[in-house]
Amino acid sequence: MTQNWNPGGAGGTYNDAPVGVRYDLQTGRWGILNEDQSTMPLGADFNVLVLPKSAP
């Protein structure tokens, strides 16, 4: 996961906080968050790579 400062080449929302991901056991979903606990700006964009689950 990386922040995308310029999605589609049309400018974007600047979020200068360090970001991370977490898995919420209650909802069974992944989320993106600011690691410094600041509020995520509305309109922040990200590139996310999801790999298929490996076979055992």
CHARMM internal coordinates of N, CA and C (Angstrom, degrees):
IC EDIT
DIST 1 N 1 CA 1.4294
DIST 1 CA 1 C 1.5168
ANGL 1 N 1 CA 1 C 107.39
DIST 1 C 2 N 1.3177
ANGL 1 CA 1 C 2 N 115.63
DIHE 1 N 1 CA 1 C 2 N 131.58
DIST 2 N 2 CA 1.4614
ANGL 1 C 2 N 2 CA 121.83
DIHE 1 CA 1 C 2 N 2 CA 174.54
DIST 2 CA 2 C 1.5228
ANGL 2 N 2 CA 2 C 108.46
DIHE 1 C 2 N 2 CA 2 C -136.81
DIST 2 C 3 N 1.3140
ANGL 2 CA 2 C 3 N 115.40
DIHE 2 N 2 CA 2 C 3 N 154.21
DIST 3 N 3 CA 1.4545
ANGL 2 C 3 N 3 CA 119.41
DIHE 2 CA 2 C 3 N 3 CA 175.53
DIST 3 CA 3 C 1.5292
ANGL 3 N 3 CA 3 C 108.91
DIHE 2 C 3 N 3 CA 3 C -74.73
DIST 3 C 4 N 1.3092
ANGL 3 CA 3 C 4 N 116.10
DIHE 3 N 3 CA 3 C 4 N 145.92
DIST 4 N 4 CA 1.4596
ANGL 3 C 4 N 4 CA 121.95
DIHE 3 CA 3 C 4 N 4 CA 178.43
DIST 4 CA 4 C 1.5244
ANGL 4 N 4 CA 4 C 107.26
DIHE 3 C 4 N 4 CA 4 C -115.40
DIST 4 C 5 N 1.3315
ANGL 4 CA 4 C 5 N 116.06
DIHE 4 N 4 CA 4 C 5 N 103.28
DIST 5 N 5 CA 1.4684
ANGL 4 C 5 N 5 CA 121.41
DIHE 4 CA 4 C 5 N 5 CA -175.78
DIST 5 CA 5 C 1.5231
ANGL 5 N 5 CA 5 C 112.43
DIHE 4 C 5 N 5 CA 5 C -75.94
DIST 5 C 6 N 1.3350
ANGL 5 CA 5 C 6 N 117.59
DIHE 5 N 5 CA 5 C 6 N -20.88
DIST 6 N 6 CA 1.4545
ANGL 5 C 6 N 6 CA 120.84
DIHE 5 CA 5 C 6 N 6 CA -172.28
DIST 6 CA 6 C 1.5327
ANGL 6 N 6 CA 6 C 110.94
DIHE 5 C 6 N 6 CA 6 C -139.32
DIST 6 C 7 N 1.3457
ANGL 6 CA 6 C 7 N 118.04
DIHE 6 N 6 CA 6 C 7 N 61.92
DIST 7 N 7 CA 1.4661
ANGL 6 C 7 N 7 CA 119.62
DIHE 6 CA 6 C 7 N 7 CA -176.07
DIST 7 CA 7 C 1.5284
ANGL 7 N 7 CA 7 C 111.93
DIHE 6 C 7 N 7 CA 7 C -62.75
DIST 7 C 8 N 1.3253
ANGL 7 CA 7 C 8 N 115.59
DIHE 7 N 7 CA 7 C 8 N 128.45
DIST 8 N 8 CA 1.4536
ANGL 7 C 8 N 8 CA 120.61
DIHE 7 CA 7 C 8 N 8 CA 178.88
DIST 8 CA 8 C 1.5129
ANGL 8 N 8 CA 8 C 113.89
DIHE 7 C 8 N 8 CA 8 C 67.12
DIST 8 C 9 N 1.3422
ANGL 8 CA 8 C 9 N 117.71
DIHE 8 N 8 CA 8 C 9 N 13.41
DIST 9 N 9 CA 1.4587
ANGL 8 C 9 N 9 CA 121.54
DIHE 8 CA 8 C 9 N 9 CA 179.84
DIST 9 CA 9 C 1.5159
ANGL 9 N 9 CA 9 C 113.63
DIHE 8 C 9 N 9 CA 9 C 69.51
DIST 9 C 10 N 1.3251
ANGL 9 CA 9 C 10 N 117.75
DIHE 9 N 9 CA 9 C 10 N 18.47
DIST 10 N 10 CA 1.4608
ANGL 9 C 10 N 10 CA 120.79
DIHE 9 CA 9 C 10 N 10 CA -174.91
DIST 10 CA 10 C 1.5215
ANGL 10 N 10 CA 10 C 113.59
DIHE 9 C 10 N 10 CA 10 C -112.84
DIST 10 C 11 N 1.3152
ANGL 10 CA 10 C 11 N 117.30
DIHE 10 N 10 CA 10 C 11 N 19.53
DIST 11 N 11 CA 1.4574
ANGL 10 C 11 N 11 CA 119.15
DIHE 10 CA 10 C 11 N 11 CA -176.83
DIST 11 CA 11 C 1.5093
ANGL 11 N 11 CA 11 C 110.16
DIHE 10 C 11 N 11 CA 11 C 79.38
DIST 11 C 12 N 1.3048
ANGL 11 CA 11 C 12 N 116.06
DIHE 11 N 11 CA 11 C 12 N 161.65
DIST 12 N 12 CA 1.4518
ANGL 11 C 12 N 12 CA 118.29
DIHE 11 CA 11 C 12 N 12 CA -176.91
DIST 12 CA 12 C 1.5086
ANGL 12 N 12 CA 12 C 111.44
DIHE 11 C 12 N 12 CA 12 C -157.58
DIST 12 C 13 N 1.2973
ANGL 12 CA 12 C 13 N 115.29
DIHE 12 N 12 CA 12 C 13 N -165.67
DIST 13 N 13 CA 1.4553
ANGL 12 C 13 N 13 CA 122.92
DIHE 12 CA 12 C 13 N 13 CA -179.82
DIST 13 CA 13 C 1.5130
ANGL 13 N 13 CA 13 C 108.95
DIHE 12 C 13 N 13 CA 13 C -96.70
DIST 13 C 14 N 1.3182
ANGL 13 CA 13 C 14 N 116.38
DIHE 13 N 13 CA 13 C 14 N 128.27
DIST 14 N 14 CA 1.4600
ANGL 13 C 14 N 14 CA 121.26
DIHE 13 CA 13 C 14 N 14 CA -179.18
DIST 14 CA 14 C 1.5188
ANGL 14 N 14 CA 14 C 110.16
DIHE 13 C 14 N 14 CA 14 C -86.58
DIST 14 C 15 N 1.3197
ANGL 14 CA 14 C 15 N 116.16
DIHE 14 N 14 CA 14 C 15 N 124.31
DIST 15 N 15 CA 1.4678
ANGL 14 C 15 N 15 CA 122.60
DIHE 14 CA 14 C 15 N 15 CA 175.71
DIST 15 CA 15 C 1.5211
ANGL 15 N 15 CA 15 C 106.46
DIHE 14 C 15 N 15 CA 15 C -125.52
DIST 15 C 16 N 1.3276
ANGL 15 CA 15 C 16 N 117.55
DIHE 15 N 15 CA 15 C 16 N 104.62
DIST 16 N 16 CA 1.4632
ANGL 15 C 16 N 16 CA 119.95
DIHE 15 CA 15 C 16 N 16 CA -175.02
DIST 16 CA 16 C 1.5279
ANGL 16 N 16 CA 16 C 114.32
DIHE 15 C 16 N 16 CA 16 C -90.61
DIST 16 C 17 N 1.3284
ANGL 16 CA 16 C 17 N 117.42
DIHE 16 N 16 CA 16 C 17 N 10.18
DIST 17 N 17 CA 1.4658
ANGL 16 C 17 N 17 CA 121.64
DIHE 16 CA 16 C 17 N 17 CA 178.99
DIST 17 CA 17 C 1.5265
ANGL 17 N 17 CA 17 C 110.04
DIHE 16 C 17 N 17 CA 17 C -84.59
DIST 17 C 18 N 1.3420
ANGL 17 CA 17 C 18 N 117.00
DIHE 17 N 17 CA 17 C 18 N 150.13
DIST 18 N 18 CA 1.4666
ANGL 17 C 18 N 18 CA 119.25
DIHE 17 CA 17 C 18 N 18 CA 172.75
DIST 18 CA 18 C 1.5304
ANGL 18 N 18 CA 18 C 108.91
DIHE 17 C 18 N 18 CA 18 C -68.45
DIST 18 C 19 N 1.3265
ANGL 18 CA 18 C 19 N 116.82
DIHE 18 N 18 CA 18 C 19 N 137.72
DIST 19 N 19 CA 1.4646
ANGL 18 C 19 N 19 CA 120.63
DIHE 18 CA 18 C 19 N 19 CA -176.02
DIST 19 CA 19 C 1.5215
ANGL 19 N 19 CA 19 C 111.32
DIHE 18 C 19 N 19 CA 19 C -113.88
DIST 19 C 20 N 1.3141
ANGL 19 CA 19 C 20 N 114.72
DIHE 19 N 19 CA 19 C 20 N 157.64
DIST 20 N 20 CA 1.4577
ANGL 19 C 20 N 20 CA 121.50
DIHE 19 CA 19 C 20 N 20 CA 177.87
DIST 20 CA 20 C 1.5176
ANGL 20 N 20 CA 20 C 109.45
DIHE 19 C 20 N 20 CA 20 C -149.86
DIST 20 C 21 N 1.3118
ANGL 20 CA 20 C 21 N 115.68
DIHE 20 N 20 CA 20 C 21 N 177.75
DIST 21 N 21 CA 1.4590
ANGL 20 C 21 N 21 CA 121.48
DIHE 20 CA 20 C 21 N 21 CA 177.10
DIST 21 CA 21 C 1.5271
ANGL 21 N 21 CA 21 C 108.92
DIHE 20 C 21 N 21 CA 21 C -123.44
DIST 21 C 22 N 1.3195
ANGL 21 CA 21 C 22 N 115.56
DIHE 21 N 21 CA 21 C 22 N 154.30
DIST 22 N 22 CA 1.4684
ANGL 21 C 22 N 22 CA 119.89
DIHE 21 CA 21 C 22 N 22 CA 175.82
DIST 22 CA 22 C 1.5196
ANGL 22 N 22 CA 22 C 108.51
DIHE 21 C 22 N 22 CA 22 C -146.26
DIST 22 C 23 N 1.3143
ANGL 22 CA 22 C 23 N 115.05
DIHE 22 N 22 CA 22 C 23 N 155.00
DIST 23 N 23 CA 1.4530
ANGL 22 C 23 N 23 CA 121.70
DIHE 22 CA 22 C 23 N 23 CA 176.51
DIST 23 CA 23 C 1.5116
ANGL 23 N 23 CA 23 C 107.85
DIHE 22 C 23 N 23 CA 23 C -107.42
DIST 23 C 24 N 1.3126
ANGL 23 CA 23 C 24 N 116.92
DIHE 23 N 23 CA 23 C 24 N 127.02
DIST 24 N 24 CA 1.4599
ANGL 23 C 24 N 24 CA 122.67
DIHE 23 CA 23 C 24 N 24 CA 179.84
DIST 24 CA 24 C 1.5278
ANGL 24 N 24 CA 24 C 108.85
DIHE 23 C 24 N 24 CA 24 C -96.17
DIST 24 C 25 N 1.3233
ANGL 24 CA 24 C 25 N 116.28
DIHE 24 N 24 CA 24 C 25 N 111.14
DIST 25 N 25 CA 1.4682
ANGL 24 C 25 N 25 CA 120.59
DIHE 24 CA 24 C 25 N 25 CA -179.29
DIST 25 CA 25 C 1.5238
ANGL 25 N 25 CA 25 C 112.37
DIHE 24 C 25 N 25 CA 25 C -63.57
DIST 25 C 26 N 1.3308
ANGL 25 CA 25 C 26 N 117.62
DIHE 25 N 25 CA 25 C 26 N -31.28
DIST 26 N 26 CA 1.4671
ANGL 25 C 26 N 26 CA 121.43
DIHE 25 CA 25 C 26 N 26 CA -178.97
DIST 26 CA 26 C 1.5254
ANGL 26 N 26 CA 26 C 111.87
DIHE 25 C 26 N 26 CA 26 C -65.30
DIST 26 C 27 N 1.3396
ANGL 26 CA 26 C 27 N 116.07
DIHE 26 N 26 CA 26 C 27 N -42.81
DIST 27 N 27 CA 1.4667
ANGL 26 C 27 N 27 CA 120.33
DIHE 26 CA 26 C 27 N 27 CA -175.81
DIST 27 CA 27 C 1.5248
ANGL 27 N 27 CA 27 C 112.92
DIHE 26 C 27 N 27 CA 27 C -99.20
DIST 27 C 28 N 1.3454
ANGL 27 CA 27 C 28 N 116.97
DIHE 27 N 27 CA 27 C 28 N -16.79
DIST 28 N 28 CA 1.4560
ANGL 27 C 28 N 28 CA 120.71
DIHE 27 CA 27 C 28 N 28 CA -176.89
DIST 28 CA 28 C 1.5205
ANGL 28 N 28 CA 28 C 112.52
DIHE 27 C 28 N 28 CA 28 C 70.61
DIST 28 C 29 N 1.3357
ANGL 28 CA 28 C 29 N 115.91
DIHE 28 N 28 CA 28 C 29 N 29.03
DIST 29 N 29 CA 1.4627
ANGL 28 C 29 N 29 CA 120.71
DIHE 28 CA 28 C 29 N 29 CA -176.93
DIST 29 CA 29 C 1.5242
ANGL 29 N 29 CA 29 C 110.93
DIHE 28 C 29 N 29 CA 29 C -129.04
DIST 29 C 30 N 1.3452
ANGL 29 CA 29 C 30 N 114.33
DIHE 29 N 29 CA 29 C 30 N 153.30
DIST 30 N 30 CA 1.4566
ANGL 29 C 30 N 30 CA 122.24
DIHE 29 CA 29 C 30 N 30 CA 173.92
DIST 30 CA 30 C 1.5234
ANGL 30 N 30 CA 30 C 109.08
DIHE 29 C 30 N 30 CA 30 C -88.90
DIST 30 C 31 N 1.3152
ANGL 30 CA 30 C 31 N 116.58
DIHE 30 N 30 CA 30 C 31 N 151.04
DIST 31 N 31 CA 1.4586
ANGL 30 C 31 N 31 CA 121.30
DIHE 30 CA 30 C 31 N 31 CA 176.61
DIST 31 CA 31 C 1.5203
ANGL 31 N 31 CA 31 C 110.81
DIHE 30 C 31 N 31 CA 31 C -140.68
DIST 31 C 32 N 1.3046
ANGL 31 CA 31 C 32 N 116.10
DIHE 31 N 31 CA 31 C 32 N 155.40
DIST 32 N 32 CA 1.4605
ANGL 31 C 32 N 32 CA 123.54
DIHE 31 CA 31 C 32 N 32 CA 175.51
DIST 32 CA 32 C 1.5183
ANGL 32 N 32 CA 32 C 107.15
DIHE 31 C 32 N 32 CA 32 C -105.12
DIST 32 C 33 N 1.3329
ANGL 32 CA 32 C 33 N 117.27
DIHE 32 N 32 CA 32 C 33 N 136.28
DIST 33 N 33 CA 1.4482
ANGL 32 C 33 N 33 CA 121.03
DIHE 32 CA 32 C 33 N 33 CA -176.62
DIST 33 CA 33 C 1.5200
ANGL 33 N 33 CA 33 C 110.81
DIHE 32 C 33 N 33 CA 33 C -141.53
DIST 33 C 34 N 1.3185
ANGL 33 CA 33 C 34 N 115.52
DIHE 33 N 33 CA 33 C 34 N 159.90
DIST 34 N 34 CA 1.4593
ANGL 33 C 34 N 34 CA 121.12
DIHE 33 CA 33 C 34 N 34 CA 170.49
DIST 34 CA 34 C 1.5196
ANGL 34 N 34 CA 34 C 107.34
DIHE 33 C 34 N 34 CA 34 C -83.79
DIST 34 C 35 N 1.3226
ANGL 34 CA 34 C 35 N 116.61
DIHE 34 N 34 CA 34 C 35 N 122.44
DIST 35 N 35 CA 1.4651
ANGL 34 C 35 N 35 CA 120.36
DIHE 34 CA 34 C 35 N 35 CA -175.97
DIST 35 CA 35 C 1.5183
ANGL 35 N 35 CA 35 C 113.28
DIHE 34 C 35 N 35 CA 35 C -67.34
DIST 35 C 36 N 1.3358
ANGL 35 CA 35 C 36 N 117.81
DIHE 35 N 35 CA 35 C 36 N -21.29
DIST 36 N 36 CA 1.4609
ANGL 35 C 36 N 36 CA 119.96
DIHE 35 CA 35 C 36 N 36 CA 177.35
DIST 36 CA 36 C 1.5308
ANGL 36 N 36 CA 36 C 111.86
DIHE 35 C 36 N 36 CA 36 C -86.68
DIST 36 C 37 N 1.3248
ANGL 36 CA 36 C 37 N 116.53
DIHE 36 N 36 CA 36 C 37 N 8.65
DIST 37 N 37 CA 1.4622
ANGL 36 C 37 N 37 CA 125.47
DIHE 36 CA 36 C 37 N 37 CA 177.51
DIST 37 CA 37 C 1.5288
ANGL 37 N 37 CA 37 C 113.60
DIHE 36 C 37 N 37 CA 37 C 67.70
DIST 37 C 38 N 1.3387
ANGL 37 CA 37 C 38 N 117.74
DIHE 37 N 37 CA 37 C 38 N 14.71
DIST 38 N 38 CA 1.4559
ANGL 37 C 38 N 38 CA 119.96
DIHE 37 CA 37 C 38 N 38 CA 174.81
DIST 38 CA 38 C 1.5254
ANGL 38 N 38 CA 38 C 109.12
DIHE 37 C 38 N 38 CA 38 C -76.06
DIST 38 C 39 N 1.3163
ANGL 38 CA 38 C 39 N 116.62
DIHE 38 N 38 CA 38 C 39 N 162.63
DIST 39 N 39 CA 1.4598
ANGL 38 C 39 N 39 CA 122.09
DIHE 38 CA 38 C 39 N 39 CA -179.17
DIST 39 CA 39 C 1.5253
ANGL 39 N 39 CA 39 C 110.24
DIHE 38 C 39 N 39 CA 39 C -71.24
DIST 39 C 40 N 1.3222
ANGL 39 CA 39 C 40 N 116.00
DIHE 39 N 39 CA 39 C 40 N 134.60
DIST 40 N 40 CA 1.4638
ANGL 39 C 40 N 40 CA 121.15
DIHE 39 CA 39 C 40 N 40 CA 176.05
DIST 40 CA 40 C 1.5276
ANGL 40 N 40 CA 40 C 108.21
DIHE 39 C 40 N 40 CA 40 C -71.10
DIST 40 C 41 N 1.3465
ANGL 40 CA 40 C 41 N 117.71
DIHE 40 N 40 CA 40 C 41 N 126.97
DIST 41 N 41 CA 1.4653
ANGL 40 C 41 N 41 CA 118.58
DIHE 40 CA 40 C 41 N 41 CA 179.30
DIST 41 CA 41 C 1.5298
ANGL 41 N 41 CA 41 C 112.15
DIHE 40 C 41 N 41 CA 41 C -65.74
DIST 41 C 42 N 1.3025
ANGL 41 CA 41 C 42 N 116.68
DIHE 41 N 41 CA 41 C 42 N 141.43
DIST 42 N 42 CA 1.4516
ANGL 41 C 42 N 42 CA 122.28
DIHE 41 CA 41 C 42 N 42 CA 175.52
DIST 42 CA 42 C 1.5273
ANGL 42 N 42 CA 42 C 108.24
DIHE 41 C 42 N 42 CA 42 C -61.56
DIST 42 C 43 N 1.3167
ANGL 42 CA 42 C 43 N 117.32
DIHE 42 N 42 CA 42 C 43 N 130.88
DIST 43 N 43 CA 1.4561
ANGL 42 C 43 N 43 CA 121.58
DIHE 42 CA 42 C 43 N 43 CA 179.33
DIST 43 CA 43 C 1.5126
ANGL 43 N 43 CA 43 C 114.54
DIHE 42 C 43 N 43 CA 43 C 91.89
DIST 43 C 44 N 1.3370
ANGL 43 CA 43 C 44 N 118.49
DIHE 43 N 43 CA 43 C 44 N 3.11
DIST 44 N 44 CA 1.4704
ANGL 43 C 44 N 44 CA 120.47
DIHE 43 CA 43 C 44 N 44 CA 177.15
DIST 44 CA 44 C 1.5281
ANGL 44 N 44 CA 44 C 108.62
DIHE 43 C 44 N 44 CA 44 C -63.28
DIST 44 C 45 N 1.3290
ANGL 44 CA 44 C 45 N 115.85
DIHE 44 N 44 CA 44 C 45 N 139.19
DIST 45 N 45 CA 1.4656
ANGL 44 C 45 N 45 CA 121.41
DIHE 44 CA 44 C 45 N 45 CA -178.01
DIST 45 CA 45 C 1.5172
ANGL 45 N 45 CA 45 C 110.31
DIHE 44 C 45 N 45 CA 45 C -118.41
DIST 45 C 46 N 1.3317
ANGL 45 CA 45 C 46 N 115.57
DIHE 45 N 45 CA 45 C 46 N 151.29
DIST 46 N 46 CA 1.4574
ANGL 45 C 46 N 46 CA 121.42
DIHE 45 CA 45 C 46 N 46 CA -178.08
DIST 46 CA 46 C 1.5174
ANGL 46 N 46 CA 46 C 110.58
DIHE 45 C 46 N 46 CA 46 C -140.43
DIST 46 C 47 N 1.3139
ANGL 46 CA 46 C 47 N 115.57
DIHE 46 N 46 CA 46 C 47 N 152.69
DIST 47 N 47 CA 1.4589
ANGL 46 C 47 N 47 CA 122.40
DIHE 46 CA 46 C 47 N 47 CA 168.29
DIST 47 CA 47 C 1.5195
ANGL 47 N 47 CA 47 C 105.63
DIHE 46 C 47 N 47 CA 47 C -102.93
DIST 47 C 48 N 1.3234
ANGL 47 CA 47 C 48 N 116.82
DIHE 47 N 47 CA 47 C 48 N 126.49
DIST 48 N 48 CA 1.4652
ANGL 47 C 48 N 48 CA 121.58
DIHE 47 CA 47 C 48 N 48 CA -177.33
DIST 48 CA 48 C 1.5295
ANGL 48 N 48 CA 48 C 108.90
DIHE 47 C 48 N 48 CA 48 C -125.64
DIST 48 C 49 N 1.3269
ANGL 48 CA 48 C 49 N 116.40
DIHE 48 N 48 CA 48 C 49 N 127.59
DIST 49 N 49 CA 1.4548
ANGL 48 C 49 N 49 CA 122.05
DIHE 48 CA 48 C 49 N 49 CA 176.14
DIST 49 CA 49 C 1.5257
ANGL 49 N 49 CA 49 C 107.82
DIHE 48 C 49 N 49 CA 49 C -105.17
DIST 49 C 50 N 1.3163
ANGL 49 CA 49 C 50 N 116.46
DIHE 49 N 49 CA 49 C 50 N 122.85
DIST 50 N 50 CA 1.4587
ANGL 49 C 50 N 50 CA 121.98
DIHE 49 CA 49 C 50 N 50 CA 178.63
DIST 50 CA 50 C 1.5237
ANGL 50 N 50 CA 50 C 107.52
DIHE 49 C 50 N 50 CA 50 C -115.58
DIST 50 C 51 N 1.3248
ANGL 50 CA 50 C 51 N 116.24
DIHE 50 N 50 CA 50 C 51 N 120.82
DIST 51 N 51 CA 1.4433
ANGL 50 C 51 N 51 CA 121.71
DIHE 50 CA 50 C 51 N 51 CA 179.85
DIST 51 CA 51 C 1.5200
ANGL 51 N 51 CA 51 C 110.23
DIHE 50 C 51 N 51 CA 51 C -96.90
DIST 51 C 52 N 1.3405
ANGL 51 CA 51 C 52 N 117.22
DIHE 51 N 51 CA 51 C 52 N 147.80
DIST 52 N 52 CA 1.4567
ANGL 51 C 52 N 52 CA 118.65
DIHE 51 CA 51 C 52 N 52 CA 178.08
DIST 52 CA 52 C 1.5251
ANGL 52 N 52 CA 52 C 110.55
DIHE 51 C 52 N 52 CA 52 C -66.81
DIST 52 C 53 N 1.3036
ANGL 52 CA 52 C 53 N 115.31
DIHE 52 N 52 CA 52 C 53 N 151.20
DIST 53 N 53 CA 1.4573
ANGL 52 C 53 N 53 CA 121.06
DIHE 52 CA 52 C 53 N 53 CA 178.25
DIST 53 CA 53 C 1.5272
ANGL 53 N 53 CA 53 C 109.12
DIHE 52 C 53 N 53 CA 53 C -63.54
DIST 53 C 54 N 1.3293
ANGL 53 CA 53 C 54 N 116.68
DIHE 53 N 53 CA 53 C 54 N 133.47
DIST 54 N 54 CA 1.4631
ANGL 53 C 54 N 54 CA 121.46
DIHE 53 CA 53 C 54 N 54 CA 179.68
DIST 54 CA 54 C 1.5194
ANGL 54 N 54 CA 54 C 110.30
DIHE 53 C 54 N 54 CA 54 C -73.88
DIST 54 C 55 N 1.3122
ANGL 54 CA 54 C 55 N 115.39
DIHE 54 N 54 CA 54 C 55 N 145.85
DIST 55 N 55 CA 1.4669
ANGL 54 C 55 N 55 CA 120.66
DIHE 54 CA 54 C 55 N 55 CA 175.61
DIST 55 CA 55 C 1.5197
ANGL 55 N 55 CA 55 C 108.89
DIHE 54 C 55 N 55 CA 55 C -74.69
DIST 55 C 56 N 1.3311
ANGL 55 CA 55 C 56 N 118.22
DIHE 55 N 55 CA 55 C 56 N 145.61
DIST 56 N 56 CA 1.4843
ANGL 55 C 56 N 56 CA 120.65
DIHE 55 CA 55 C 56 N 56 CA -179.50
DIST 56 CA 56 C 1.5137
ANGL 56 N 56 CA 56 C 112.32
DIHE 55 C 56 N 56 CA 56 C -66.79
END
COOR INIT
IC SEED 1 N 1 CA 1 C
IC BUILD
